[in-house]
């Protein structure tokens, strides 16, 4: 039974999800760093930059969820 | 004691560097573009360690042309899967794994583009009437802020070399500071001669203030 579940594609799926989880951490760091930098220097363009960072994070979350349900 | 003599030259420098009100909106180099690479006396710029009453004279970034290589590479990487469609590198994977592999590829391209764009946007150089500040956004995990007081500056010089730099008039401004303080380098900034001149004038003004005992 266990051998049926643990086949090569299951391991590949876990590797894909692990890589995407690492990427999620990276995307979170981007959001955090953007907030820190927009506090350090304010040039009147903080809102669009923060939106870009959030869109980037939500993109990473979406791909993680798609991978979780399609693989 | 009445003031016997005041230098007109000194007054002109001060007026030019710290104009007030509407005057500065008509000065060359003044812009309201938040993505601008050269702004003389910006209106909406502030930074974390700015003192009360400290005025920003110059706000600089690298010339926008330096973004060209990473933008070109991003476009190339974005279309790479379509270009390589005749070379099925992932054909050994089932269809759903191929789909996710493509998404991961686009995420990596996005990571490269976002980091390059943020590095350009947040890598700024600020010259105030009291100091110069170099904010280096080296990568997402490492940033560095270097600053030097105007009266610690010993010399400034600029260098413009190469075809693109000559055509678009951008280059490096090197600010040498006294003692063991780290030299500050403004890399690939537009109008390096003008930046160097402004820093020199601020330094002269600071020296004049010191002589006259008007140091803050």
Interface residues (C-beta under 8 A of the other chain):
Chain A: X9 X12 X13 X16 X19 X20 X23 X26 X29 X30 X33 X34 X36 X37 X39 X40 X41 X42 X43 X44 X45 X49 X52 X53 X56 X59 X60 X63 X66 X67 X70 X71
Chain B: X34 X35 X42 X44 X45 X46 X47 X48 X59 X93 X94 X96 X97 X99 X100 X101 X103 X104 X107 X110 X111 X114 X115 X118 X121 X122 X124 X126 X135 X137 X140 X141 X143 X145
